[in-house]
Amino acid sequence: MKKIFCILTAIAVFAGTIRADEGMWMLPLLKELNADAMKQLGCRLTPEQIYSINNSSLKDAIVQFGGGCTGEIISSEGLLVTNHHCGYGSIQKLSSVEHDYLKDGYWAMGRSEELPCNGLTVTFLEKMVDVTVIMDKAEQKARKKYAKDPEADQKVAEAVNKALDSIIEQLKGEHPHCDVKLTPYYNDNVFYLLVTKTYRDIRFVGAPPSSIGKFGADTDNWMWPRHTGDFSMFRIYADKDNNPADFSPENVPLAPKNHLKISLKGVREGDYTMIMGFPGRTTRFQTSPELEFQIEQNDVRIAARTVRQDVMLEQMLADPKVKIQYASKYSGSSNGWKKWQGMKLAFGKLDIIGRARQQEADFAEWVGKKDKRQKEFGNIMGEIATGVESQRKEMLSYTLATESVGRIEVVGFAAMLKNEFGKGLKSGSDTLASLKAAFEAVSPLYDDYSQIVDRNEAKALLKFYRENASAEDYLQGLDADFAQMDIDSYVDAVFENTVFSSREALGAAIDEKGLGVFDDPSANLSQSVYQIIYKYVPIIRKATNALADSRQIYTKGLLQWKKGQAMYPDANSTMRLTYGTVRGYSPKDGVIYRYYTTLDGVMEKEDPDNWEFVVPSKLKQLWQEKDFGEYALENGKMPVAFLSNNDITGGNSGSPIMNADGQLIGLAFDGNWESMSSDVMFEPDLQRCINVDIRYVLFIVDKFGGARHLIDEMDIVK
């Protein structure tokens, strides 16, 4: 196993150099690292009011929504709000041509109209327990005991796991209905056990139409000024004892430990803000060789997704049914596609790689001043560079295949059927039972599938792959030579003869042919594609593990070098807090962006001939009549969004942005274009978080949606 480094003294320090606007801070360390800075900036809450394991605190109102976003509880009856794009997939699954909740929106006017979301979960953080010292002591003791044992590494790992198991069992006993997971921080230098509780009965309560919730779509994505009402509402249900349960009519709304109060006081430039949520992934400890390779990989992803998205969008705009089926797929693909383009531009403009090289040079100079440091860290930069280069070719080939031909859906269906069938056999099921179970696992994928889209994508992606892959990575074992074949004719033949292009055909073929279902054109193409992908997996896995070991050592060195400065770990989808202020910015000379937008801007952007900028007639009427109720600004205008300099990334979508008293003032939903390098380096002058103003959310619910009963359920501070 990896050696654990105990470095708590390097990070748990009081430091006067903390940036007020940078950092994804760990909740258990707020008192030691951040309390003074937060108070100086204007926070009126104590760390205990934000994160407590003994009393109700803000963290009890925040959930990980669906595994990839954040949501917050806004009533004593389990009402939850998150971003529209976070609820998008669930809303899409509930939609049909007859009831298109994406296009038209939806508001449940009573509990009986709240729609169950199959497969959707929300997860609460109950507790975090630092086990770094415990693991370190267990490892040191075991290494001493097994110093001469040829199986020392395995026995050391077993000893550490045994020490952890006793704590895990204790925590599970103290927290019924909870999960306990070991989670690394600071590139495997610090470890916590996270105790979480996951609820499985989540119901859709309401959302505006996409013309509000996704206003601006791809054009405005990552851009300011922004005018998107990016929110949706759900409710958490529990059993009669308030515990997690599968969907049942007998379940009741959750009685949460805490819920957020909502402020109608609004925001002004310079106001204190804080965001709590589950940021997904940052790479701020990465080195220049890794960053250079990241951009190289992104170029491949951008090119492949451009091809696929062009096909998808053409079919979506031509067919309402396809638009519903592929809405979530397209949105998920295009979000990363545009971000990576912005990242490359920001890397060049802000000299990100050059600055990383300078930091590495400064680090090397510090290392060289002491023999002990030279011995421990002197070769680490070379090891990382070697590790990157050792998998470069293989990783690029893998990325090209997975982002292009690996995205052909019948290829994925055939691969999944084979994998699930294999799992069934290994578990002891007989052949027929395993095949039937595999079909049941694959079957739901056909709910959002169009053979026409997939056929056209297959033609485009196979051509793209042939144009960009090396000859040694050409697909093998097909009916014709991949280098010379007429791809359009080949794809047409596959789709005319495959049973994988519909659920009904696949089910019938399994009943009739049994294992003969794998003797199919799609299965043949799938095998050819995955031969390429799997060829590189062992090489990539070995290099990735070696790189992880090197990053661990490099991060340990950085923490020692920066001792006396509070440092936060990279995002890893665990709850964090970021604090800052409401603030505009200047993206370039002569241009100054105000910190907020209004409904006037929606009307300025309106374009009835462009699906991204259609404005609902009712919203226009409310604007014309200035019927904004209690949600308007002092000047009578309707606020829509505002900027803050909080430090967020993917996974923070839907996170609550709160004022100095912990009251909800908006929902974080995006970053700005000029700081697309933010996952690597924070840019204080440029990096901004885009938030939908909670007053716009309530205005849409109340005045546009007519769902005043939901407003009445909330605790609103005026």
N, C-alpha and C positions, 0 to 999 in steps of 0.2 A: 504493500500500500504506500501512498504518498506520505512523506514525513510531514507532520504537523508542526508549524512554527507558532510559538506563543508570542504574540506581538501586541498584546493589549496595551502595554504601557506606551507604545508608539502612537496609539490613536486616542486613547482615553485621557486626554489632556485638556487643560484650559488654554485656549489660544486666542490671541487678539487679532489674528489675521483672517478670521472667517469672513468670507464674502456674504453679505446679506442676501444676495440674489442667486447664489450658486449652491448646489448641493441637494442630493437626494438622501436625506438623513434618516438614520435608523432610530426608531422610536425609543428603544430602551436607553439610548445614549443621549437623548435630548438634554437632560438635566446637566450632564457633564460637559457636553460640547456646544450646546446652542442656546441655553436658557437666557444668558445675559444678552447675547446678540439679538434674540427675538424680542426681549423686553425693551431694549434700546430702540428697536425699530418700531415699536408700538404695540406689541402683543400684550393683551391683558389676561391671558390664560397662563397657568403654570404647566410645566411638563406633566404633572400628575393628572391634570384635567384633560390633557391630550391623550396620554397613554397610561393606563393603570390596569393592573391585573387583579386588584382587589375591589375597585369601585368602578362605577359606570364612567366612561370617558368618551371622547370624540371617536376614538378608534372603533367603538362598538356600533357606530352609525355608518361605518364605511365597509363596503363589501367588494370582493373581486367578482365581477359580473361576467358570467359565461366563460371564465378562464382567461380572457384577453383584454378586458376592460375593467373599469371601476364604476361603482354605483353608490348611492347614498340613500339612507332611510330618511323620509321626510314626514312621517306621521307615526303615531303610536299604534297604528294598525298595519304596519308592514309595507306601506306605500314606498316605492323606490323610484328614483329618477336617475337616468343615465343619458348618454348621447343617443341620438337617433341612429347614428351609424353603428353604435354598439348593439342596439336592438334590431338592427336591419335584418340580420339573418333569421331571427325568430319571427319577425313580422312577415318576411318573405315566405316562410314555411306555412304561415297561417293564411296567406293570400291565395286568391284564385282570380281568374278573369272576371267572375261574377262579383267577388268581394276582394277588390284590390286595395288592401290596407296600406300598401306602399304609396300608391298613387293618390288615393282618396283620404288617407288618414283614418283614425278610428278612436272613438271614445266610449268606454263602457259606462253606461248610465246607472249601473247597479252592480253589485257583486256577482249576480248571476250572469252578467254579460262579460265578465273578465275571462279571457280565453287562455286555457292551459297551453304552455309552451313545452312540448315534449323534448326532453334532453337538456333543457336550460337549467343551470344551477347558479347559485350565489354562495360565496364562502366568506365567513367572518373569521377574523383573526382573534383568537382567544388569549394567546400568551406566547411570548418568546423566551427561551431559556438558553443562555450562553453555556455551551458545553466544551468550549475550546480547551480550557485548563484540564478538565476531566479526561478528554481524549488524549491530550498531550502527556499527562501523567501515566495513563494506561499504556500508551505506546512506549514511553521511556522504560517503564517497569518491564514490559514484555520484551523489549529489545535487549535489555540486560539479561533477562532470564534465558532467552533463546539465541544468545549471541553466536554460539557455535553450531546451531541447528541449521542444516541445509534447507529446511522449510520455514526459516525464520519469518519471512515476509508474510506467509499465509497465517502463521500462528499469531503474529503481532496483530494482523487485521482481525482475527477471531477474538483476540483479547479486547481490542478497542470496541468491537461490536457488542461483546458481552457487557462491557461497562455501559454502553449506550442502551442496551436492551432493558436493563433494570430501571433506568430513568424513564424510558419510553413507557414501560408497563405502569410505572407509578403515575405518570401523567395521564395515561388513558383511564386509569382508575379514578383520578381526580376530576376528569373531564369526560363524562359519558357522551356518547354520540359524536365524539371528535376524532380527528385524525392527527397523527403526530409524524412530522417529517423532518429529517436532518437536512439543513440547508447551509451551503457554504457562502462565505462573503470574502471580499478582498482576495479574489482568486485563490480560494482554498487555504487561506491563512487563518480564518476565523470561522467557527461553526455554531449555529443555533439550532435548537429543536423548536419547530413552529407547531403550535397547537391550533387547529382550525376546525370550524364546524360548517358543514355544507348542507344547504337546503335544496331540495329537488323538486318541490312543487311551486313553480313560478308562473304567474299568469299575466298576460298582456292586458294593461289597463287603458293605454291610449298613446297616441302619437299624432303629430300633425301630418298633413300630406307631404310627400317628398318635395313638392314645390316650395315648402317652407323648411322642412327638416334637412333637405339636401340642396337647398337653393345655392346655385353657383357650381355645384357638382365638381367635375374635374378642373374646370377653368379656375375656379376660386380656391381649390384645395391648396392648403399651405400658404395662402395669400392674405395680405391685409391691404386695404380695408375689407372686412368680412361682414356678411349679412345673413348668416345661416342660423335658423332656429333649430340647432342640433340637439334635440332632446326626445326622449320617449319615456314612458312610465310603465312600471310593472308592480306586481304585489307578491310578496313572499307569503306562502301558506305553510302551516305546520300542523302536527297532530294536536289532539286536545290537551296534551301536556307541553305544548310549545316546542316539541322536538322535530327534527327533520323527518320527513316521510315522503314516500312516493305519492303521486297525485291520487286524491280520493275526494269524492263529494263531501266526505265527513270532515275534511281538513278545514281549519279556520285561519284567518289572517294572523300572521306572526305578531306577538307582543315583544318588540325589540327591547334590548337593554337600554338603548338610547336612540334618539332621532334628532336630526338637525332642526333648529329653528331657522326661519327664513326672514331675511332682512329686506325691507322695501326702502331702506334709507339710501341705497345707491352707492356709487363710488366716485371719488375724486382723485385726481392725480396725486400720487404720493401716499395714498392710504395703504396701511399694512394689509397684506394678503398672505394666506397660507393655503397650500393644497396638500391633501392626503390622498394617496392612491397606491396603485400597484404598477409602477413603471416597469416596462418589460426588459429592455436590454440596452445598455450603453457599453462603450469600449474605451473608456477614458484612461485605462492603464495599458492600452495597446501601443506598440512601437511603430516606428516609421516603415519597416518592411511589411508589417501586417496591414498598415493603413494603405500602402501602395497596392497591395494585393486585393484589399477590400474594394477599391475603386475598379480594379481590373475585372473582378468577378461581377460587380454591379453593371459594368458595360455589357456583359453577356446577358444578364437578367433583363436589362432595359430593352435590348434589341429583340430578345425572344418574346417578351410580353407585349411589345409593340405589335408584333405580327398577330399574336393570339387575340389581343384586345380589339384590333381593327376588325377582325372577323366577328367577334362576339357583338360588338356595338352595332355593326351593320344589320345583323339579324335581330337584335333587340329592338332597334328602331323600326324594323319592318313588321314585327309580329308581337302584339301585346302579351301573348302567353309566354313567348321566349323572353320578353323583357322581365317578367316576373321570375321565371326560372333562373335566369342568369344575373339578376340584379346583384345578389350578394357576391357571386363569383367575380363579376366584373369590378365591383367596388373594392374587394379585397386585393385583387391584382393591381389595379390602377393606383391605389394608395402608395404601395411600395415603389412602383414604377416611377411616379412623379417625385417621390422623396429622393430616390437615388440620383435622379437627374439634378435636383437641387443640391444634393450633397457634393456632387462632382464640381459644380460651379463654385460652391462655397469653399471647397478644398483649395481651388486655384486662387480665388480672390483673397482668401484669408491666410494663404500660405500655411495650411494646417500641417502638411508633411514637413516643411522646412522648420516649423516651430517644434515639432516632435523631435526632429534630428538635433536641434539645439538643446532641448531638455536632456536627450540621451548623452550629448557631449558633456553637459554640465554634470550629469550623474556619473559619467566615467571619470571625470576629473575628481569628484568627491571620492569615488571608490579608490582611485590611485593613490590617495594620500595616506592610506594605512594598509599594511601588508595583510592584515586579517580580512579587511573588506575586499582586497584584491583577490585573495584566495577564494572567497565565497561568491563574489559577484563579477569578478574580472572578465570572465568568458561568457557571461550570460547574454549579452547583446549578439554576439556571434552565434550562439546556440539558437537564439530565436530566429535570426536571419536564415540560418541553415535549415531550421525546421519549416519555415515558410517555403523556401525553395524546394525542399524535399517532396512537397506535395503539390507544387504549383501546377504542373502540367496535368496531373491526375484530377486535381480539384476543378480546373477549368473545363476539362472534358466531362466530368461529372455534372457540373453546373449547367453546361450546354445541353446535355441529354435530359436532365430532370426538368429544366425550364422549357424545353421544346417538345420533343417526341414523347417525353414522359408525361406531358399534360394532355395527350390524346385520351379521351375519357374511356373508350372501349379498351385501350391498353391498360388503364388503371383498373377497370372492372375485371378483366381477365386475370391480372396480377393479384388482385384482392381475393378473388374466388379461389385461386390456387393456394395462396397463403393461409386463408381461413380453413380450407380443406386439410392442409397439412397440420394445422393446429388441432383439428378434430381428431385426426389419426393419432397424433402424439398423446392426446388425452385419453385414448383408449376406445373412442367411438368407432363403429364399423364404417365401411366405405360409404354406404348409402346415407347413413345418418350424418356423417361428416360433410358429405356433399350438400345435403339438404340444409344443414346449419350454415354452411358457407353461403348458400344462396340467400338465406334469410339475412345474413350480414351485408351482402351486396345490394339486396333489393331496395333499400331506402334511397340509394344514390340515384335511382331512376326517377324519383319524384321531381327532380330538377334537371332533367336531361332532355336534350333535343338532338335527334339523330342528324338533322340538317346542319346544325351548328357544329357538331362534332366532326362530321364528314368534311365540311369546309375548313375547319381548323386543322384536321389531319393533313389535308393537302398542303396548306400553307406552312405548317410546322415541319413536315417532312422535307419540303423544299428548303426551308430555312436551315434545317439541320445539315442537309447534304452540302449546302453552300458554305457552311462554317466549320464542320467537323473535319478532322484530319482523316485521310484515307484509312488509317488503321482502326478508326472508330466508326467506319461505315457499318450499317446494319447487315448482319449475316443471316443466312438460312431462310431468306424470303423466296417467293416464287420466281423472282427475277433479280438480276444483278442490280444492287442499289445504286451503283454509280451511273448506270445507263438507263434505268427503268423510266417509263412514262409514269410519273407519280400520280397524276390525276386518274389515269386508267387503273392503276394499281389500287388506289383508295376506293374508287367506285366498285371494283371487284370485291374488295374486303367487305364493304358495307352491304353489298347486295347478297353476300353469302354468309355473313356472320350471324350468330344467334345472340351476340352480346349487345346488339343495338336496341333491344327492348327487354323489359322485365318478363313479358309474356313469352317471348321466343326463348329466352334463357331458361325459364322455368320448365317449359315444354320439352326443351332439349335435354335437360337433366333427367326428367321423367322417362324420356324415350331412350337416350343414349348412355346415361350414367357417366362414366369417366370419358366416354367419347366426346363429351362437350369440350374437352381440352384439345381435340383435333379440329381446330377452328381457325379461320384466318386471323381473327383478333388475338386469339391465344398465341398463334405463331408470331404475329407482330410484337405482342407483349414480351414473349420470350426473347426475341431478338433485341428489343430495347433494353430489357433488364440484364441481359448478358453484358452489355456495355456498362451499365450503371454499377452492377455488382462487381465487375472486374476491378473497379477502382476503390471499392469500399475498404478492403483490408489495408491498403496503402494509406488511405486518408485517415483511417482510424488510428493506425500506428503513429503517424505524424502528428495528429491532433492530440493524442495523449502525451507525446513528448513535448509539444508546445505548451500544453497545460502545465506540465511540471516546470518548464522554463519560466512561464508567466508567474507561477507561484513564487519562485525565487526572486524574479525581478520586482514583483510587487512588495515582497518583504524588504528588498533593498530600498525601494522608494519610500516606504513607511519609515525606515530608519533615517534615511536622508532628510525627510520632511518632518522629523520628530519635533514637536512643539507647534505643529500646525494641525488643526483638526482636519481629518480626511474621511470622506464617505466612500463606501464601496460602490462598484458598478451596479447598476440596476439589474435585478434578477427576478422580477415579478413578485417581489414581496413588498409589504406595505412600507411606504416612506413618507416623509414630510419635507416639503420645500417651502421656504418663506421668502417674501420679497415685498414689492409695492406695485400699485397701479402706475403704469408708466408708458408713455408713447415712445417713439424713436425716430431717428433720421436714417433712412436706408442709404442715402447718397447725398452729395452736395446739393444744397438748395431745396431739398425735399424734407418736410417734417410731417410725420404721421400723428394725428390726434389720437388720444388714448381710447376713444369710443366711437361707435357708429350708431346711426338711427334708422328708423324705418324709411326715412326719406331716401336713403341710399338704395334700399330695395327697389323703390319705384324708379330711381335713376337707372338702375341696371336692367329693368324689365325689357324683355324681348319675347313677344308672343310666338315668334318663329323659331326660337331656340329653346329646346326642352330644358336646358339648364337654368334658364332665367324667366320661366313663366311665373306670373304672380296670380294667385287665386283671386277671383273677383270679390269675395267677401273681405279678404285682407285689404284690398284696394279701397273698398267702401269704408272700412273702419278707419283707414288712414285719411281718406278724404273728409270724413266727418270728425276726425280727431277724437274718436271714441276710444280713448286709451284708459279711462277709469283712473284708478289709484296708482297705475303703473308708470305714468308719464314722468318725464323730467320736469324740473322747475320751469323750463322754457316752453313746456307743452309738447315737446317732441317725444317720440317713443324710442327708448334705447333698445339696441339689439345685441351688440357685443362690446367687449372692452379688452384692453391689453394689460398684462402684468409681466413682471420679469421673473416669474417663478420658473424653476428648473424642472421640465417635464420631458417625457418621451412616450413612445407607443406603450399602451397599457394604462397610461394616465387618462385616456379618453373617458369622459364621464365623471372624472374626479371632481369633488366639490372644491370650489375656491371659496374660502371663508374670510371673514373680516377679523378684526382684533379680538372679538368676543366669541369666535367660533361659529358665527351665524352664516348661513349659506347666502352668498351674493351672486353665484353663477356656477356654470359647469365648464371645466377645461375641455377643449375639444380639438385643438390644433396647435402647431408651431408655425413660425413665419418663415417665408422662403429664404430670406437673407441669412438664416442661421441653420441651414440644413446640415451643417457639420457639427451640430450641437451634441450628438451622441458621442463624439470624440473629444471635443473641446467646447467649453462654455464660453460664449461671447457676450460679456456684460453690456456692451453698447448696442448690440444688435439682437440678441436672443430675446424673444417675447413669446408668451403663452397667450393664445387666443381663447377667450371665454365667452360663452353666450350668457348674457345678463339674465339673472333669475327673474327680473321684472318682465322681460320679453317672454320667458317661459310661461309665467303666470298669466300674462295677457293673452297668449295664444290658447291656453287651457280654458280661460274664463270667457273672454270676449269672442274669440274665433271658434273655439270648440264647443262652447256652451256647457262646459263641465264644471260648473261652479261648485258642485258637491265635493269635488276633489280639493278645491281651494279651501273650503270650509273644514276639511280634514287636517289641514296643516296648521302649525304654530307660526303665525306671521307677526313679525315685529315691525312696527311702523315708525 
